[in-house]
Protein backbone atom coordinates (compact mmCIF):
# COMPACT_ATOMS: atom_id res chain seq x y z
CA UNK A 1 0.00 0.00 0.00
CA UNK A 2 1.31 3.47 -0.90
CA UNK A 3 0.62 6.83 0.60
CA UNK A 4 -0.72 8.02 -2.74
CA UNK A 5 -4.23 7.75 -4.09
CA UNK A 6 -6.61 9.16 -6.67
CA UNK A 7 -5.77 12.79 -5.88
CA UNK A 8 -1.99 12.47 -6.23
CA UNK A 9 -0.29 14.30 -9.09
CA UNK A 10 2.62 13.18 -11.24
CA UNK A 11 4.91 15.71 -9.58
CA UNK A 12 3.94 14.55 -6.11
CA UNK A 13 4.58 10.85 -6.72
CA UNK A 14 8.03 11.56 -8.19
CA UNK A 15 9.19 14.10 -5.63
CA UNK A 16 12.80 13.46 -4.64
CA UNK A 17 13.49 11.09 -7.54
CA UNK A 18 16.55 11.93 -9.66
CA UNK A 19 16.47 10.72 -13.26
CA UNK A 20 19.59 12.55 -14.38
CA UNK A 21 21.42 10.44 -16.95
CA UNK A 22 18.30 8.37 -17.74
CA UNK A 23 16.72 8.24 -21.20
CA UNK A 24 12.97 7.78 -21.60
CA UNK A 25 10.67 7.47 -24.61
CA UNK A 26 6.97 8.32 -24.44
CA UNK A 27 4.51 7.60 -27.25
CA UNK A 28 1.64 10.00 -27.81
CA UNK A 29 3.72 12.66 -26.09
CA UNK A 30 2.33 15.91 -27.48
CA UNK A 31 -0.97 16.04 -25.59
CA UNK A 32 -2.85 14.91 -22.49
CA UNK A 33 -1.22 12.62 -19.98
CA UNK A 34 1.55 11.79 -22.45
CA UNK A 35 2.68 15.41 -22.50
CA UNK A 36 2.45 15.67 -18.72
CA UNK A 37 4.44 12.45 -18.39
CA UNK A 38 7.17 13.92 -20.57
CA UNK A 39 7.19 17.16 -18.57
CA UNK A 40 7.56 15.47 -15.20
CA UNK A 41 10.19 12.99 -16.37
CA UNK A 42 12.22 15.90 -17.77
CA UNK A 43 11.62 17.89 -14.58
CA UNK A 44 13.26 15.03 -12.68
CA UNK A 45 16.29 15.21 -14.96
CA UNK A 46 15.57 12.63 -17.67
CA UNK A 47 16.29 13.03 -21.36
CA UNK A 48 12.99 12.25 -23.08
CA UNK A 49 12.18 11.27 -26.66
CA UNK A 50 8.70 12.42 -27.65
CA UNK A 51 7.36 9.86 -30.14
CA UNK A 52 4.45 11.44 -32.01
CA UNK A 53 2.65 11.21 -35.34
CA UNK A 54 2.38 14.95 -35.96
CA UNK A 55 5.81 16.52 -35.72
CA UNK A 56 4.53 20.09 -35.85
CA UNK A 57 2.33 19.49 -32.80
CA UNK A 58 5.18 17.62 -31.12
CA UNK A 59 7.49 20.61 -31.59
CA UNK A 60 4.82 22.96 -30.19
CA UNK A 61 4.45 20.71 -27.14
CA UNK A 62 8.22 20.56 -26.65
CA UNK A 63 8.49 24.35 -26.77
CA UNK A 64 5.59 24.78 -24.36
CA UNK A 65 7.05 22.30 -21.86
CA UNK A 66 10.37 24.18 -21.87
CA UNK A 67 8.88 27.67 -21.90
CA UNK A 68 6.64 27.02 -18.90
CA UNK A 69 9.30 25.29 -16.79
CA UNK A 70 10.90 28.43 -15.30
CA UNK A 71 14.25 27.23 -16.58
CA UNK A 72 14.05 23.84 -14.89
CA UNK A 73 13.76 21.95 -18.20
CA UNK A 74 16.24 22.54 -21.03
CA UNK A 75 15.35 22.21 -24.69
CA UNK A 76 18.21 19.72 -25.07
CA UNK A 77 16.45 17.31 -22.73
CA UNK A 78 13.66 16.72 -25.23
CA UNK A 79 13.95 15.31 -28.71
CA UNK A 80 11.39 14.15 -31.24
CA UNK A 81 10.71 10.92 -33.10
CA UNK A 82 8.10 10.57 -35.80
CA UNK A 83 5.89 7.58 -35.01
CA UNK A 84 2.63 6.85 -36.84
CA UNK A 85 0.95 3.91 -35.11
CA UNK A 86 -1.63 3.65 -37.88
CA UNK A 87 0.85 1.95 -40.21
CA UNK A 88 3.27 -0.85 -39.34
CA UNK A 89 5.68 0.31 -42.07
CA UNK A 90 5.93 3.64 -40.25
CA UNK A 91 6.47 1.83 -36.95
CA UNK A 92 9.34 -0.13 -38.46
CA UNK A 93 10.86 3.05 -39.90
CA UNK A 94 10.60 4.83 -36.55
CA UNK A 95 12.15 1.93 -34.67
CA UNK A 96 15.05 1.80 -37.13
CA UNK A 97 15.54 5.55 -36.75
CA UNK A 98 15.59 5.32 -32.97
CA UNK A 99 17.91 2.32 -32.94
CA UNK A 100 20.26 4.28 -35.17
CA UNK A 101 20.72 6.86 -32.43
CA UNK A 102 22.56 4.28 -30.32
CA UNK A 103 20.62 5.19 -27.19
CA UNK A 104 20.53 3.07 -24.07
CA UNK A 105 16.84 3.36 -23.20
CA UNK A 106 15.97 3.20 -19.51
CA UNK A 107 12.24 3.76 -19.76
CA UNK A 108 9.59 3.18 -22.42
CA UNK A 109 6.06 4.40 -21.78
CA UNK A 110 3.56 3.09 -24.33
CA UNK A 111 1.02 5.83 -23.76
CA UNK A 112 -0.57 6.61 -27.13
CA UNK A 113 -3.99 5.26 -27.94
CA UNK A 114 -7.40 5.85 -29.46
CA UNK A 115 -10.98 5.30 -28.30
CA UNK A 116 -13.54 5.62 -31.08
CA UNK A 117 -17.16 4.44 -31.39
CA UNK A 118 -17.14 3.73 -35.11
CA UNK A 119 -15.34 1.00 -37.01
CA UNK A 120 -12.09 2.13 -38.52
CA UNK A 121 -9.27 0.17 -40.11
CA UNK A 122 -5.56 0.93 -40.10
CA UNK A 123 -3.43 1.04 -43.23
CA UNK A 124 -2.70 -2.65 -42.66
CA UNK A 125 -6.45 -3.45 -42.42
CA UNK A 126 -6.46 -4.04 -38.69
CA UNK A 127 -9.40 -2.93 -36.59
CA UNK A 128 -8.10 0.42 -35.32
CA UNK A 129 -8.07 -0.34 -31.58
CA UNK A 130 -6.27 -3.61 -32.20
CA UNK A 131 -3.83 -2.07 -34.68
CA UNK A 132 -2.98 1.17 -32.90
CA UNK A 133 -3.43 0.42 -29.20
CA UNK A 134 -1.87 -3.03 -29.25
CA UNK A 135 -0.11 -4.25 -32.39
CA UNK A 136 1.81 -1.08 -33.22
CA UNK A 137 3.13 -0.79 -29.66
CA UNK A 138 3.88 -4.52 -29.59
CA UNK A 139 5.93 -4.19 -32.76
CA UNK A 140 7.70 -0.98 -31.77
CA UNK A 141 8.68 -2.32 -28.35
CA UNK A 142 10.11 -5.49 -29.81
CA UNK A 143 12.00 -3.66 -32.55
CA UNK A 144 13.77 -1.40 -30.04
CA UNK A 145 14.46 -4.23 -27.59
CA UNK A 146 18.20 -3.96 -28.11
CA UNK A 147 18.07 -0.31 -26.99
CA UNK A 148 16.08 -1.36 -23.92
CA UNK A 149 18.34 -4.22 -22.91
CA UNK A 150 21.42 -1.97 -23.16
CA UNK A 151 20.15 -0.35 -19.98
CA UNK A 152 20.50 -1.95 -16.57
CA UNK A 153 17.02 -2.37 -15.14
CA UNK A 154 14.94 -0.78 -17.89
CA UNK A 155 11.19 -0.41 -17.44
CA UNK A 156 8.35 -0.71 -19.93
CA UNK A 157 5.06 0.86 -18.85
CA UNK A 158 1.88 0.15 -20.83
CA UNK A 159 -1.07 2.48 -20.38
CA UNK A 160 -4.02 0.12 -20.37
CA UNK A 161 -7.46 0.77 -18.84
CA UNK A 162 -10.02 -0.77 -16.53
CA UNK A 163 -12.22 -0.63 -19.63
CA UNK A 164 -10.72 -4.07 -20.23
CA UNK A 165 -13.72 -5.20 -18.20
CA UNK A 166 -15.76 -4.67 -21.39
CA UNK A 167 -13.50 -6.99 -23.39
CA UNK A 168 -14.99 -9.97 -25.18
CA UNK A 169 -11.77 -11.86 -25.78
CA UNK A 170 -11.83 -15.57 -24.98
CA UNK A 171 -8.87 -17.88 -24.30
CA UNK A 172 -9.16 -19.00 -27.93
CA UNK A 173 -8.45 -15.40 -29.05
CA UNK A 174 -11.04 -15.72 -31.79
CA UNK A 175 -11.56 -12.95 -34.36
CA UNK A 176 -9.05 -10.50 -32.91
CA UNK A 177 -9.46 -8.38 -36.02
CA UNK A 178 -13.27 -8.08 -35.85
CA UNK A 179 -13.97 -9.62 -39.24
CA UNK A 180 -16.72 -12.01 -38.09
CA UNK A 181 -18.18 -10.21 -35.08
CA UNK A 182 -20.47 -7.20 -35.27
CA UNK A 183 -18.23 -4.30 -34.39
CA UNK A 184 -18.58 -2.49 -31.09
CA UNK A 185 -16.39 0.51 -30.27
CA UNK A 186 -16.60 -0.11 -26.53
CA UNK A 187 -15.85 -3.83 -26.75
CA UNK A 188 -13.03 -3.45 -29.28
CA UNK A 189 -11.47 -0.74 -27.11
CA UNK A 190 -11.82 -3.02 -24.09
CA UNK A 191 -10.18 -5.84 -26.03
CA UNK A 192 -7.20 -3.64 -26.90
CA UNK A 193 -6.74 -2.47 -23.32
CA UNK A 194 -6.86 -6.05 -22.10
CA UNK A 195 -4.21 -6.89 -24.69
CA UNK A 196 -2.02 -4.05 -23.36
CA UNK A 197 -1.90 -5.74 -19.97
CA UNK A 198 -1.46 -9.22 -21.41
CA UNK A 199 1.42 -7.91 -23.51
CA UNK A 200 3.08 -6.34 -20.46
CA UNK A 201 2.80 -9.56 -18.46
CA UNK A 202 4.22 -11.70 -21.24
CA UNK A 203 6.97 -9.19 -22.02
CA UNK A 204 7.97 -9.23 -18.38
CA UNK A 205 8.08 -13.04 -18.39
CA UNK A 206 10.12 -13.26 -21.60
CA UNK A 207 12.56 -10.40 -21.05
CA UNK A 208 12.84 -10.36 -17.27
CA UNK A 209 16.07 -12.35 -17.48
CA UNK A 210 17.47 -9.56 -19.64
CA UNK A 211 16.64 -6.88 -17.08
CA UNK A 212 13.34 -5.67 -18.57
CA UNK A 213 10.57 -4.93 -16.06
CA UNK A 214 7.13 -4.44 -17.64
CA UNK A 215 3.91 -3.31 -15.96
CA UNK A 216 0.55 -1.88 -17.01
CA UNK A 217 -1.87 0.60 -15.51
CA UNK A 218 -5.25 2.30 -15.58
CA UNK A 219 -4.72 6.09 -15.55
CA UNK A 220 -8.29 6.93 -14.59
CA UNK A 221 -11.06 8.72 -16.45
CA UNK A 222 -9.51 11.94 -17.69
CA UNK A 223 -10.74 14.85 -19.81
CA UNK A 224 -8.23 14.59 -22.68
CA UNK A 225 -8.21 14.46 -26.48
CA UNK A 226 -8.89 10.73 -26.28
CA UNK A 227 -12.60 11.66 -26.46
CA UNK A 228 -12.24 13.80 -29.59
CA UNK A 229 -13.72 11.13 -31.88
CA UNK A 230 -16.71 10.27 -29.73
CA UNK A 231 -20.36 10.54 -30.72
CA UNK A 232 -22.38 13.56 -29.62
CA UNK A 233 -24.34 11.58 -26.96
CA UNK A 234 -21.09 10.24 -25.52
CA UNK A 235 -19.54 13.71 -25.48
CA UNK A 236 -22.65 15.09 -23.77
CA UNK A 237 -22.35 12.40 -21.12
CA UNK A 238 -18.68 13.31 -20.78
CA UNK A 239 -19.57 16.92 -20.03
CA UNK A 240 -21.86 15.70 -17.26
CA UNK A 241 -19.02 13.56 -15.90
CA UNK A 242 -16.40 16.33 -15.94
CA UNK A 243 -16.66 17.04 -12.18
CA UNK A 244 -15.82 13.38 -11.50
CA UNK A 245 -12.87 13.11 -13.92
CA UNK A 246 -9.21 13.40 -13.03
CA UNK A 247 -7.15 16.36 -14.10
CA UNK A 248 -4.25 15.66 -16.46
CA UNK A 249 -1.60 16.02 -13.69
CA UNK A 250 -3.52 13.44 -11.64
CA UNK A 251 -4.11 11.27 -14.68
CA UNK A 252 -0.38 11.02 -15.36
CA UNK A 253 0.44 10.17 -11.74
CA UNK A 254 0.15 6.39 -12.03
CA UNK A 255 2.31 6.30 -15.18
CA UNK A 256 5.01 8.29 -13.41
CA UNK A 257 4.65 6.24 -10.23
CA UNK A 258 5.07 2.90 -12.03
CA UNK A 259 7.92 4.30 -14.12
CA UNK A 260 9.97 5.79 -11.29
CA UNK A 261 9.10 4.31 -7.91
CA UNK A 262 12.06 2.27 -6.59
CA UNK A 263 9.70 -0.42 -5.24
CA UNK A 264 9.04 -1.53 -8.83
CA UNK A 265 12.58 -1.47 -10.18
CA UNK A 266 12.48 -5.28 -10.37
CA UNK A 267 8.81 -6.22 -9.91
CA UNK A 268 6.86 -6.67 -13.12
CA UNK A 269 3.77 -8.25 -14.62
CA UNK A 270 1.53 -6.12 -12.40
CA UNK A 271 -1.49 -3.87 -12.92
CA UNK A 272 -1.94 -0.50 -11.22
CA UNK A 273 -4.63 2.09 -10.65
CA UNK A 274 -4.44 5.23 -8.48
CA UNK A 275 -0.75 4.47 -7.79
CA UNK A 276 -1.57 1.12 -6.22
CA UNK A 277 -1.43 -2.49 -7.31
CA UNK A 278 -4.88 -3.66 -8.36
CA UNK A 279 -6.52 -6.84 -9.53
CA UNK A 280 -7.16 -6.67 -13.30
CA UNK A 281 -10.74 -6.09 -14.38
CA UNK A 282 -10.71 -9.17 -16.64
CA UNK A 283 -9.73 -12.70 -15.62
CA UNK A 284 -8.06 -13.42 -18.98
CA UNK A 285 -5.29 -11.01 -18.02
CA UNK A 286 -4.06 -13.54 -15.46
CA UNK A 287 -4.26 -16.50 -17.85
CA UNK A 288 -0.58 -17.23 -18.57
CA UNK A 289 -1.31 -19.46 -21.55
CA UNK A 290 -3.56 -16.84 -23.12
CA UNK A 291 -0.83 -14.22 -22.69
CA UNK A 292 1.66 -16.50 -24.43
CA UNK A 293 -0.82 -17.26 -27.20
CA UNK A 294 -1.54 -13.54 -27.71
CA UNK A 295 2.18 -12.89 -28.05
CA UNK A 296 2.44 -15.56 -30.74
CA UNK A 297 -0.62 -14.27 -32.60
CA UNK A 298 0.75 -10.74 -32.42
CA UNK A 299 4.03 -11.95 -33.92
CA UNK A 300 2.10 -13.51 -36.79
CA UNK A 301 0.06 -10.35 -37.42
CA UNK A 302 3.06 -8.00 -37.34
CA UNK A 303 5.52 -10.26 -39.12
CA UNK A 304 7.85 -10.66 -36.17
CA UNK A 305 9.69 -13.95 -35.67
CA UNK A 306 8.38 -15.94 -32.71
ZAMARGU-4260 file (C-alpha; in steps of 0.2 Angstrom, whole numbers, plus 5000, padded with zeros to 4 digits):
<rodrens>
0) 5000/5000/5000 | 5007/5017/4996 | 5003/5034/5003 | 4996/5040/4986 | 4979/5039/4980
5) 4967/5046/4967 | 4971/5064/4971 | 4990/5062/4969 | 4999/5072/4955 | 5013/5066/4944
10) 5025/5079/4952 | 5020/5073/4969 | 5023/5054/4966 | 5040/5058/4959 | 5046/5071/4972
15) 5064/5067/4977 | 5067/5055/4962 | 5083/5060/4952 | 5082/5054/4934 | 5098/5063/4928
20) 5107/5052/4915 | 5092/5042/4911 | 5084/5041/4894 | 5065/5039/4892 | 5053/5037/4877
25) 5035/5042/4878 | 5023/5038/4864 | 5008/5050/4861 | 5019/5063/4870 | 5012/5080/4863
30) 4995/5080/4872 | 4986/5075/4888 | 4994/5063/4900 | 5008/5059/4888 | 5013/5077/4887
35) 5012/5078/4906 | 5022/5062/4908 | 5036/5070/4897 | 5036/5086/4907 | 5038/5077/4924
40) 5051/5065/4918 | 5061/5080/4911 | 5058/5089/4927 | 5066/5075/4937 | 5081/5076/4925
45) 5078/5063/4912 | 5081/5065/4893 | 5065/5061/4885 | 5061/5056/4867 | 5044/5062/4862
50) 5037/5049/4849 | 5022/5057/4840 | 5013/5056/4823 | 5012/5075/4820 | 5029/5083/4821
55) 5023/5100/4821 | 5012/5097/4836 | 5026/5088/4844 | 5037/5103/4842 | 5024/5115/4849
60) 5022/5104/4864 | 5041/5103/4867 | 5042/5122/4866 | 5028/5124/4878 | 5035/5112/4891
65) 5052/5121/4891 | 5044/5138/4890 | 5033/5135/4905 | 5046/5126/4916 | 5054/5142/4923
70) 5071/5136/4917 | 5070/5119/4926 | 5069/5110/4909 | 5081/5113/4895 | 5077/5111/4877
75) 5091/5099/4875 | 5082/5087/4886 | 5068/5084/4874 | 5070/5077/4856 | 5057/5071/4844
80) 5054/5055/4835 | 5040/5053/4821 | 5029/5038/4825 | 5013/5034/4816 | 5005/5020/4824
85) 4992/5018/4811 | 5004/5010/4799 | 5016/4996/4803 | 5028/5002/4790 | 5030/5018/4799
90) 5032/5009/4815 | 5047/4999/4808 | 5054/5015/4801 | 5053/5024/4817 | 5061/5010/4827
95) 5075/5009/4814 | 5078/5028/4816 | 5078/5027/4835 | 5090/5012/4835 | 5101/5021/4824
100) 5104/5034/4838 | 5113/5021/4848 | 5103/5026/4864 | 5103/5015/4880 | 5084/5017/4884
105) 5080/5016/4902 | 5061/5019/4901 | 5048/5016/4888 | 5030/5022/4891 | 5018/5015/4878
110) 5005/5029/4881 | 4997/5033/4864 | 4980/5026/4860 | 4963/5029/4853 | 4945/5027/4858
115) 4932/5028/4845 | 4914/5022/4843 | 4914/5019/4824 | 4923/5005/4815 | 4940/5011/4807
120) 4954/5001/4799 | 4972/5005/4800 | 4983/5005/4784 | 4987/4987/4787 | 4968/4983/4788
125) 4968/4980/4807 | 4953/4985/4817 | 4959/5002/4823 | 4960/4998/4842 | 4969/4982/4839
130) 4981/4990/4827 | 4985/5006/4836 | 4983/5002/4854 | 4991/4985/4854 | 4999/4979/4838
135) 5009/4995/4834 | 5016/4996/4852 | 5019/4977/4852 | 5030/4979/4836 | 5038/4995/4841
140) 5043/4988/4858 | 5051/4973/4851 | 5060/4982/4837 | 5069/4993/4850 | 5072/4979/4862
145) 5091/4980/4859 | 5090/4998/4865 | 5080/4993/4880 | 5092/4979/4885 | 5107/4990/4884
150) 5101/4998/4900 | 5103/4990/4917 | 5085/4988/4924 | 5075/4996/4911 | 5056/4998/4913
155) 5042/4996/4900 | 5025/5004/4906 | 5009/5001/4896 | 4995/5012/4898 | 4980/5001/4898
160) 4963/5004/4906 | 4950/4996/4917 | 4939/4997/4902 | 4946/4980/4899 | 4931/4974/4909
165) 4921/4977/4893 | 4933/4965/4883 | 4925/4950/4874 | 4941/4941/4871 | 4941/4922/4875
170) 4956/4911/4878 | 4954/4905/4860 | 4958/4923/4855 | 4945/4921/4841 | 4942/4935/4828
175) 4955/4948/4835 | 4953/4958/4820 | 4934/4960/4821 | 4930/4952/4804 | 4916/4940/4810
180) 4909/4949/4825 | 4898/4964/4824 | 4909/4978/4828 | 4907/4988/4845 | 4918/5003/4849
185) 4917/4999/4867 | 4921/4981/4866 | 4935/4983/4854 | 4943/4996/4864 | 4941/4985/4880
190) 4949/4971/4870 | 4964/4982/4865 | 4966/4988/4883 | 4966/4970/4890 | 4979/4966/4877
195) 4990/4980/4883 | 4990/4971/4900 | 4993/4954/4893 | 5007/4960/4882 | 5015/4968/4898
200) 5014/4952/4908 | 5021/4941/4894 | 5035/4954/4890 | 5040/4954/4908 | 5040/4935/4908
205) 5051/4934/4892 | 5063/4948/4895 | 5064/4948/4914 | 5080/4938/4913 | 5087/4952/4902
210) 5083/4966/4915 | 5067/4972/4907 | 5053/4975/4920 | 5036/4978/4912 | 5020/4983/4920
215) 5003/4991/4915 | 4991/5003/4922 | 4974/5011/4922 | 4976/5030/4922 | 4959/5035/4927
220) 4945/5044/4918 | 4952/5060/4912 | 4946/5074/4901 | 4959/5073/4887 | 4959/5072/4868
225) 4956/5054/4869 | 4937/5058/4868 | 4939/5069/4852 | 4931/5056/4841 | 4916/5051/4851
230) 4898/5053/4846 | 4888/5068/4852 | 4878/5058/4865 | 4895/5051/4872 | 4902/5069/4873
235) 4887/5075/4881 | 4888/5062/4894 | 4907/5067/4896 | 4902/5085/4900 | 4891/5079/4914
240) 4905/5068/4921 | 4918/5082/4920 | 4917/5085/4939 | 4921/5067/4942 | 4936/5066/4930
245) 4954/5067/4935 | 4964/5082/4930 | 4979/5078/4918 | 4992/5080/4932 | 4982/5067/4942
250) 4979/5056/4927 | 4998/5055/4923 | 5002/5051/4941 | 5001/5032/4940 | 5012/5031/4924
255) 5025/5041/4933 | 5023/5031/4949 | 5025/5014/4940 | 5040/5021/4929 | 5050/5029/4944
260) 5046/5022/4960 | 5060/5011/4967 | 5048/4998/4974 | 5045/4992/4956 | 5063/4993/4949
265) 5062/4974/4948 | 5044/4969/4950 | 5034/4967/4934 | 5019/4959/4927 | 5008/4969/4938
270) 4993/4981/4935 | 4990/4997/4944 | 4977/5010/4947 | 4978/5026/4958 | 4996/5022/4961
275) 4992/5006/4969 | 4993/4988/4963 | 4976/4982/4958 | 4967/4966/4952 | 4964/4967/4934
280) 4946/4970/4928 | 4946/4954/4917 | 4951/4937/4922 | 4960/4933/4905 | 4974/4945/4910
285) 4980/4932/4923 | 4979/4918/4911 | 4997/4914/4907 | 4993/4903/4892 | 4982/4916/4884
290) 4996/4929/4887 | 5008/4917/4878 | 4996/4914/4864 | 4992/4932/4861 | 5011/4936/4860
295) 5012/4922/4846 | 4997/4929/4837 | 5004/4946/4838 | 5020/4940/4830 | 5010/4932/4816
300) 5000/4948/4813 | 5015/4960/4813 | 5028/4949/4804 | 5039/4947/4819 | 5048/4930/4822
305) 5042/4920/4836
</rodrens>
